[in-house]
Every structure is written in structure tokens, then in C-alpha cells.
């Protein structure tokens, strides 16, 4: 019974972190870690981990909503903003969310079913690539930059990647700065996107709740397969997030429509988290903040515990299908009546205040600088995901230097 | 994918998830083990033990407790002061470490059972 209560509370926290731009699951997970000693006098560590998994899976479903309806993504949803926003401006915001839900949900099912195969594969691949991890991360960075067309755009992409990387190194080594990642990512991907939206004079048309978009089964199967593989890669390589995997996945499936792209990125985002649990079990490595906290609480997980966590993910993903689409309908209705500019401005104020309370003036300064950098990509016509250099460059340097 | 089909699949997942959880939930709690079964082969493993707190010694930044069943094991907790009732029956959750060729437990959590 206590497990179901933990799942319910985890879902509630996941709704909060998923819907509020700038609030990440890592923040709640770290908060939980700080009181875990006290909580473990009442609950088994497994209960705390179940809470984190329920929250994280819920977050990966719901973070599509602010990305599509408000144009305010977290780092994992960067690639969904443009296609999602395009559909929003055609009155199909609900359909856009539904596509990410389809991707997340089906990719979770494929991942869980493939676990017996994925475990030995992940161990095999990891032992092969671990000695050259730094070079692979460098290759991914170069690959992302070369995806830009034309020499001028590539130079801009390189400059943004390097500046973000230097900013990342400064942020992570700054003494006395708490929750540095929240400040950094809120600026790079959250507030900067909202500021651009404010100046773009976006007029959101009346939203329809329809079933207009239908993908063929063949295309859906191809995208789910690629999404699972690309999401799995993010679980193996540190520093590579859903955005980088999305670009690589996009290359694997070739030219695809906005619809398919949303399914792909929804899937990668969720598989990214699922696979990091498998990586924790098979390699005893943490690939994201929430799993790092799980590792701190439990050190290692047994085979039974792994399956328990996967069943938690399956249960929560089933619930999240209903939950996300219900909230998306509500958003579609509400956005017709809300002043979009006031809404964006309110979120900017909220996130800025949140960062200031959490990280103090140093965090606020980091957020201001990273916001300025995050505004740059759309103005020089390059992808915003180059800002992920803030994580990729420090991790690459860690392996190479 | 039609929304009805999506909802049907989601409902199936909810049911499968609940059944899986009910089946596995009894198997996953960290098992309590006898002190006599803890050896150096368990070093770095998480364990849960129960026993009487025979002696509590507090030093600066660290407390040591002898936990007794039929055999005895030393439990170390990195806190300033542990106060336990005389002969309290306690549950300890922590990691096995080696000290001077013997296993001891670095405690994360100590619960007083009675």
C-alpha cells in the first residue's frame, strides 16, 4: 500500500515539476536526498526510489506542455519547441502534445519489453566505448555543429557551444553556488525562449481538440524503434541529453514531418530516463541527477528491484497518458482566454525569483548571463541545442584532460 | 494512432503495473539478515540487521554501537551523539565495511524497535 501512496505523491510532484518551467526533477530529488536519513527511519529505501521514479516518469510526459503551449522548454524538450509551436499556431497544440505522449508511452513499453536484451547489450557497448568516451562526446559535439548549413552558421554554432561550455565550467566550479544547474538551464532554455516569444508578438489562435493527425503504423513503428535506440544512447553516455539524441535520431530516420519529430522526441525524452535506471542496474553508473540520488539512497539495485521499478514506470506511464491529455485539453481551452504576454511575463518573474531564492545572487547572475546566451541562437538562425555545450564541454574535458 | 486505442493500451498498462507491483512488492524490501551470516564477502553490500544495543560509545563526530544477537557486530555511525535506551532492540540499515580484518556496519539509519 505504501508503494502506491509513494507513486501517487510522486505523480503529484511530477505534475508540478513538469508544468512549471525551470523546476526540474533533480531539484526535488536532491531535496529528498537531504531528508532521506529522516525518511528512511520510517520507510524502506525502495519506497523513496519508487517516489523518484513516479515523479520522473510523470515529468517526462508533462514537460511537453510548457514546451508546446508556452514555448518554454526544459533542456530535454528544446527540439519540440519549434514543431510544437508551429502546430500551436495552427490551432493544434493538443494534437502536438498527444504526439509526444504517443512517443513517450510506446517507447516506454518497447524499452520494458526489451530489458532482458538491453542489459547485456548496454554492458557490451559500455565496455567498448568507455575507454574512448571523451572522443565520442567530442564527435557528437562536432556532429551537432556540422548539422548547421553554411560556414557562417557553423561558426555561430561553434561560438555558442564554446561560450556555453565555458559558462558551464565556471558554473560548476563556482564556490558556494547551490543548485547551479537550475540557474544555468533556466536561463539557457527557459527564460530566454520566453523573452523571444514576448518580442515575437505571438498570437495564439483558437485551439481545437481533434484527432486530425494520424500517423501510419509503419512510420510510427520506425520512429518508436529509433526513439528507443537514441534514448538508450543517452542512458549510456554522460552529457548527452534528449536534445542531442533527438538530432542523431532525426538523422537515422531521415527527413520526417513535424508530427513524427514530436513522437520521436517525446519517446527519446522518456527512454532517456528509463534507460538510466537500466544503466544504474547493469553498470552501476548514474546518468542524470534523479538517478544519482537513487544511487545515493540505494547504492546498488537487485534484479527484483529493477523489475519493480520498471512496473512502477509502466503503471505511471499508463496513468500519465490520461493525465497529460486531460491537462492538454484544459490548456487548449485556457490558452484561448489567457493573455499570452502576461502569462510569459509572469513565468519569467516566477522562475527568476525561484532561482534567486534557491541559488542566491550568484545563481541569479549565472541565470542572467545564460539567458543572454540562450537568446542568441534564434537571432543567428542556429539550433538552441548548441547551448547544451554547457554540459557536454565540461564532461568531454573531464574525460580527455 | 487513434485516441481510443491509446487509452485502451494505457489502461492495460495500469492493470499490468498494479499486478506487477503487488507481485514484486513482497520481494524487494532489504532482507534482514543474521549477524552471524555477515562476512568479509559482504563488504560494500547494504544490509539490514536487528539486535540489542549492548554498548554505545560516543566520540567527536562518530558513535559506535555493539549490536548483539547470538553474535556481536560493531555498528559505526558518523554523528556526534547517539543516545539509546539501555538494551534497546534496534534495527540498523547500512553498508558492510572491513576494519582490521573484521566486518562492521557503517549505519545510514538506526531505528529503535522497542
Interface residues (C-beta under 8 A of the other chain):
Chain A: X3 X4 X37 X40 X41 X44 X45 X46 X98 X101 X102 X105 X109 X211 X214 X215 X220 X298 X299 X300 X302 X304 X305 X307 X308 X311 X312 X314 X315 X316 X317 X318 X319 X321 X322 X325
Chain B: X1 X2 X3 X6 X7 X9 X10 X11 X12 X13 X14 X16 X17 X18 X20 X21 X24 X25 X27 X28 X29 X30 X44 X45 X46 X93 X95 X108 X109 X110 X111
